[in-house]
Amino acid sequence: MIVIGWSVQILLGIAGGIAVGGGVIALFIVLDLVPRLAQLTHSYDKVHWYEGAMITGSLLGTVFDFWNWKMSLGTLTSGMIGMFNGIFVGLLAAALTEVLNVLPILAKRLRMTHLLLGLLMAMVTGKVAGSLYDWFVYRK
C-alpha cells in the first residue's frame, strides 16, 4: 500500500508540473515574450541563451524550493542575484505590457497620451518604492 501511495504522489506531482510548466511556456509562446524581449534589447542572436536561462532558472528554483536547499553566498552576491532577478522580471513585465499594448490603451482611454512617459515613470517608481518597502520595512 505504501508503494501505491508513493506512486500516486509521484504521478500527480509530475502531472501537475507538466500542467503548470506547459501553461507558463504557452504564455511565453502565445505572447511572443522571448522574441519581443530580444527585440527590445537588440539581441536576436541571444534568443537561445534567453530560453536556456529561463529553463535552467525554473529548474534550479524548483529544486531549491522543493528540497528547501539554502546557500549562504554573502550579502553582495545575494544583492547581485536579487538585482538580476529584478531586472529579468522587469524586462519580462515590460515585454508583456508592450505586447498587450496596455499602456497606450490606458493612456488613450484616460485621455493622457501626451503624458505617456510620465505615466510609465509613475508606474515604475511605484513598483520600485513598493518593492523597497516590502524588502526593508514590511518583512522585518
HELIX and SHEET records of a PDB file:
HELIX    1   1 ILE A    2  VAL A   30  1                                  29    
HELIX    2   2 LEU A   33  THR A   41  1                                   9    
HELIX    3   3 TYR A   44  LYS A   46  5                                   3    
HELIX    4   4 VAL A   47  PHE A   66  1                                  20    
HELIX    5   5 THR A   75  LEU A  100  1                                  26    
HELIX    6   6 VAL A  102  ARG A  109  1                                   8    
HELIX    7   7 THR A  113  LEU A  115  5                                   3    
HELIX    8   8 LEU A  116  TYR A  133  1                                  18    
HELIX    9   9 ASP A  134  TYR A  138  3                                   5    
END                                                                             
